[in-house]
Amino acid sequence: MHERTMTQTSVTVMNGNVNLTCTTPYDEDRIPLVVLYSVVLIVGLPANLATMYLTYLQVRRKNVLGIYLLSLSICDFTYLLTLPTWTIYVNGGHRWPWSSLACQMTGYVFFTNMYISIFLLCCVSIDRYVAVVYAVESRGLRRQRLATLVTLSICVVVGLGHAPVFSMREGNAAIGERRCFEPSQSTATITGFNYARFCLGFFAPLAVLIFTNRAILANVRASTGLRPCQKDKVRLLAVAVVLLFLICFGPYHIILLMRAVTYHFPHLQEDCHFERCVYTPYTISLGLSTINSAINPILYVLSSDNIHKEIRSCVAGFWTRTALRQRSTESSQHKMQNSKNSSDMLPTQDQDKTRTPTPC
């Protein structure tokens, strides 16, 4: 039986008059997170690999949206590669078995790719919005070069924004009980960082997703050239995009906002409220954010008509090659059988000697 892991964490209240020791339940999230990470890995890795191939074909065909979808798939795939280390970490009672640099690198890749993915989701929605609402006006604006520049800019800005990860003491896993990026006592810097992540990394992207998908839906409803089933498909995709974003990223960023607000009320820290009531929901909400990486290929890529054509083409090509190989095998076997039958019909030397000549 896995021993319940508890730790005593020293928390100093802002007024400096209270030095409180709190108990953090590090073992409560073990089973939910291990199961969640395992399922996300099993589904997400092959889905993103297939998506990278299909979207690469679209990029070669000069599809602008393919740039964002390919970048999103690469980002999600890289993001998922960190999950085995987090699974080992959580299953081991939140003790990091490797070096501090490995902890910092894993945390950097995890959080950087999370927010790159969020901003790429916005790019996908904005590109669809421009293509649908401004179909004629956007013909000269939607270029692969521009999409590539936007994607690279997002990667650079988010990467630089998370550079402080390498200097945060939460990433120093070589001391104490070898924790890796566990939430510690809030400071002014961490509080400001949490406010920025909520506003820029969640609220602003959510507003973009709601605005663009609502405009796409309104434009499609007013269209007379689309069949009802096509309109229903667009409506379901628009609703699913917003709901998935809220479910995956909403709980985590709301808890970040709560922690930032709590910093201004020191008396809330005196009763170990975060450790007793919020820590486990916090870690599970962070785990929920990984679901987005597994569902993105299904939600965005498989809903694309161009991708559907690529899939049908690949499947048709596969079955055609299989049928040709089967026919070739059957033809070879048929020829061998005919050759054998022919050889059986030819008389041997002994048969020639005993055969009775037939009259002419």
C-alpha positions in Angstrom: 0.0 0.0 0.0 1.3 3.4 -0.9 2.1 5.3 2.3 0.3 8.6 2.7 2.7 11.4 2.1 2.3 14.5 4.2 4.8 17.3 4.8 5.2 20.2 7.1 5.6 23.4 5.3 6.5 26.6 7.1 4.3 29.6 6.0 5.1 33.1 7.3 2.2 35.5 7.3 2.8 39.0 5.9 2.6 40.9 9.2 5.6 38.8 10.5 3.9 38.1 13.8 2.8 34.6 13.0 5.0 31.6 12.0 2.6 28.9 11.0 3.3 25.3 10.1 0.8 23.8 7.6 0.3 20.2 6.4 0.1 19.7 2.6 -1.7 16.5 1.4 0.7 15.5 -1.3 -0.8 12.0 -1.7 -4.5 12.9 -2.3 -4.0 13.7 -6.0 -1.8 10.6 -6.8 -4.4 8.3 -8.3 -6.4 10.9 -10.2 -3.4 12.5 -11.8 -1.6 9.2 -12.7 -4.8 8.0 -14.4 -5.4 11.3 -16.1 -1.8 11.7 -17.4 -1.8 8.1 -18.6 -5.0 8.4 -20.6 -4.0 11.7 -22.1 -0.7 10.2 -23.2 -2.3 7.2 -24.8 -4.8 9.3 -26.7 -2.7 12.4 -27.3 0.6 11.1 -28.6 -0.7 9.1 -31.6 -3.4 11.7 -32.3 -0.8 14.5 -32.5 1.6 12.4 -34.6 -1.2 11.7 -37.1 -2.2 15.4 -37.0 1.4 16.6 -37.7 1.5 14.4 -40.8 -1.9 15.5 -42.1 -1.3 19.2 -41.4 2.1 19.0 -43.0 0.4 17.9 -46.2 -1.9 20.9 -46.0 1.1 23.3 -45.5 2.7 21.8 -48.7 -0.6 22.7 -50.5 -0.2 26.4 -49.3 -3.0 26.2 -46.8 -2.6 29.1 -44.3 -4.6 27.5 -41.5 -2.3 24.5 -41.9 0.6 26.6 -40.5 -1.3 27.2 -37.2 -2.6 23.7 -36.9 0.8 22.1 -37.6 2.4 24.4 -35.0 -0.3 23.6 -32.6 0.2 19.8 -33.1 4.0 20.2 -32.6 3.4 22.3 -29.5 0.9 19.8 -28.0 3.2 16.9 -28.8 6.1 18.5 -27.0 3.8 19.4 -24.1 2.7 15.8 -23.8 6.3 14.6 -23.7 6.7 16.1 -20.2 3.8 14.0 -18.7 5.8 10.9 -18.1 8.2 12.8 -15.7 5.2 14.4 -13.9 3.6 11.0 -13.6 6.7 9.6 -12.0 7.0 12.7 -9.7 3.3 12.5 -8.6 3.4 8.7 -8.1 6.5 9.1 -6.0 4.8 11.4 -3.4 5.8 14.6 -5.1 9.6 14.0 -4.8 11.7 14.9 -7.8 14.2 12.1 -8.5 16.4 14.0 -10.9 18.5 17.2 -10.9 17.3 20.8 -10.4 18.1 21.6 -14.0 15.9 18.7 -15.2 13.1 20.1 -13.0 13.5 23.6 -14.4 13.7 22.4 -18.0 10.6 20.2 -17.6 8.6 23.0 -15.9 9.8 25.5 -18.6 8.7 23.2 -21.5 5.4 22.4 -19.7 4.3 25.9 -19.0 5.7 27.5 -22.1 4.0 25.1 -24.4 0.7 25.4 -22.4 0.5 29.1 -23.2 1.9 28.8 -26.8 -0.9 26.3 -27.3 -3.5 28.8 -25.9 -2.3 31.6 -28.2 -2.2 29.3 -31.2 -5.8 28.4 -30.5 -6.6 32.1 -30.7 -4.7 32.3 -34.0 -6.8 29.4 -35.4 -10.0 31.1 -34.4 -9.0 34.5 -35.7 -7.9 32.9 -39.1 -11.2 31.1 -39.4 -13.1 34.3 -38.5 -11.2 36.4 -41.1 -11.7 33.6 -43.7 -15.5 33.4 -43.1 -16.5 36.9 -42.2 -14.1 38.7 -44.6 -13.8 36.1 -47.3 -13.3 38.5 -50.1 -11.2 41.2 -48.3 -8.8 38.6 -46.7 -7.6 37.0 -50.0 -4.5 39.1 -50.1 -3.9 39.1 -46.3 -4.0 35.5 -45.4 -0.4 34.4 -46.3 1.7 31.5 -45.1 4.6 33.8 -44.5 2.5 36.0 -42.2 1.2 33.0 -40.3 4.8 31.7 -39.8 5.9 35.1 -38.5 3.0 35.2 -36.1 3.7 31.7 -34.8 7.4 32.4 -34.3 6.6 35.7 -32.5 4.3 33.9 -30.1 7.0 31.3 -29.4 9.7 33.9 -28.7 7.5 36.1 -26.5 6.1 33.3 -24.4 9.5 31.7 -24.2 11.1 34.9 -22.9 8.2 35.5 -20.5 8.8 32.1 -18.8 12.6 32.5 -18.6 12.4 33.4 -14.9 11.5 29.7 -14.3 15.2 29.0 -14.3 15.8 31.4 -11.4 12.7 30.6 -9.2 13.5 28.8 -6.0 10.5 26.5 -6.7 12.6 24.9 -9.4 15.5 24.1 -7.0 14.8 20.4 -6.4 18.1 19.6 -4.8 17.2 21.0 -1.4 14.7 20.1 1.3 12.2 17.4 0.3 13.0 17.7 -3.5 9.8 19.4 -4.6 9.5 20.6 -8.1 7.5 23.8 -8.8 5.1 23.2 -5.9 3.1 26.3 -4.9 4.8 28.0 -2.0 4.3 31.2 0.0 3.0 34.0 -2.2 5.2 37.0 -2.8 4.6 40.2 -4.7 6.5 38.8 -7.7 4.5 35.5 -7.8 1.2 37.4 -7.3 1.9 39.7 -10.2 2.9 36.7 -12.3 -0.4 35.0 -11.4 -2.4 38.1 -12.3 -0.6 38.3 -15.7 -1.2 34.6 -16.4 -4.9 35.0 -15.6 -5.5 38.2 -17.7 -3.1 37.5 -20.6 -3.1 33.8 -20.6 -6.7 33.0 -20.0 -9.2 35.9 -19.9 -8.0 37.7 -23.1 -7.8 34.4 -25.1 -11.2 33.4 -23.9 -12.6 36.8 -25.0 -11.0 36.3 -28.4 -12.5 32.7 -28.8 -16.0 33.9 -27.8 -15.9 36.9 -30.1 -14.5 35.1 -33.2 -16.7 31.9 -32.8 -19.8 34.0 -32.2 -19.2 36.1 -35.3 -18.5 32.9 -37.4 -21.7 31.4 -36.1 -23.7 34.5 -36.9 -22.3 34.7 -40.4 -23.0 31.1 -41.1 -26.5 31.3 -39.9 -27.2 34.2 -42.3 -25.7 32.3 -45.2 -28.2 30.9 -47.8 -25.6 28.7 -49.6 -25.1 26.3 -46.7 -27.2 23.2 -45.9 -28.7 22.9 -42.4 -26.3 20.0 -41.6 -23.3 22.2 -42.5 -24.6 25.0 -40.2 -25.1 22.5 -37.4 -21.5 21.3 -37.8 -20.2 24.9 -37.5 -22.4 25.6 -34.5 -21.2 22.5 -32.7 -17.6 23.3 -33.4 -17.9 26.9 -32.2 -19.6 25.7 -28.9 -17.1 22.9 -28.4 -14.1 25.2 -28.9 -15.2 27.6 -26.1 -16.4 24.8 -23.8 -13.2 22.9 -24.1 -11.1 26.0 -23.3 -13.2 26.7 -20.2 -13.1 23.1 -19.0 -9.4 22.6 -19.5 -8.0 26.0 -18.6 -10.7 27.7 -16.5 -10.3 25.9 -13.1 -6.5 26.3 -13.0 -6.5 30.0 -13.8 -9.4 30.7 -11.5 -7.4 29.1 -8.7 -4.4 31.3 -9.7 -6.6 34.4 -9.4 -7.8 33.2 -6.0 -4.2 32.8 -4.8 -3.3 36.3 -6.1 -6.3 37.9 -4.4 -5.6 36.0 -1.1 -2.1 37.6 -1.0 -3.8 40.9 -0.2 -5.6 39.3 2.8 -3.0 37.9 5.1 -5.5 36.6 7.7 -6.7 34.0 5.1 -3.2 32.4 5.3 -3.3 32.0 9.0 -5.6 28.9 9.0 -3.7 27.0 6.2 -6.7 27.4 3.9 -4.8 26.8 0.7 -3.0 23.6 2.0 -6.2 22.2 3.5 -8.8 23.1 0.9 -7.2 24.3 -2.3 -4.0 22.4 -2.9 -5.5 19.2 -4.3 -8.0 21.0 -6.6 -5.1 23.1 -7.7 -3.0 20.2 -8.8 -5.9 18.4 -10.4 -6.9 21.6 -12.3 -3.4 21.8 -13.6 -3.8 18.2 -14.8 -7.0 19.1 -16.5 -5.2 21.5 -18.7 -3.4 18.6 -20.4 -6.7 17.2 -21.8 -6.7 20.0 -24.3 -3.6 18.7 -26.0 -5.2 15.3 -26.6 -8.5 16.7 -27.9 -7.2 19.5 -30.1 -6.4 17.1 -33.0 -9.9 15.7 -32.9 -11.6 19.0 -32.5 -9.7 21.2 -35.0 -8.1 18.9 -37.5 -10.7 16.3 -37.9 -13.4 18.9 -38.3 -11.6 20.4 -41.4 -12.9 19.4 -44.8 -9.4 19.6 -46.2 -8.2 17.1 -43.6 -11.1 14.9 -44.3 -10.0 14.8 -47.9 -6.4 14.0 -46.9 -7.7 11.1 -44.6 -9.9 9.7 -47.4 -7.0 10.0 -49.9 -4.6 8.2 -47.5 -7.2 5.5 -46.7 -8.0 5.0 -50.4 -4.3 4.9 -51.2 -3.7 2.3 -48.5 -6.5 0.0 -49.6 -5.4 0.4 -53.3 -1.9 -0.6 -52.4 -3.2 -3.5 -50.3 -5.4 -4.7 -53.1 -2.6 -4.4 -55.7 -0.3 -6.4 -53.4 -3.0 -9.0 -52.9 -3.7 -9.3 -56.6 0.0 -9.6 -57.3 0.4 -12.3 -54.8 -2.7 -14.2 -56.1 -1.3 -13.8 -59.7 2.1 -15.2 -58.7 0.4 -18.1 -56.9 -1.8 -18.7 -59.9 1.2 -18.7 -62.3 3.0 -21.1 -60.0 0.0 -23.4 -59.8 -0.4 -23.4 -63.6 3.3 -24.1 -64.1 3.0 -27.0 -61.7 -0.1 -28.4 -63.4 1.6 -28.1 -66.8 4.7 -30.0 -65.5 2.4 -32.7 -64.1 0.8 -33.1 -67.5 4.1 -33.7 -69.3 5.1 -37.3 -69.5 8.2 -38.5 -67.7 10.9 -40.6 -69.4 9.6 -43.9 -67.9 6.0 -43.0 -68.9 7.2 -42.5 -72.5 8.7 -46.0 -72.5 5.6 -47.8 -71.3 3.1 -45.8 -73.2 1.3 -47.8 -75.9 1.4 -46.0 -79.2 -1.9 -44.9 -80.5 -2.8 -45.6 -84.1 -2.7 -42.6 -86.5 
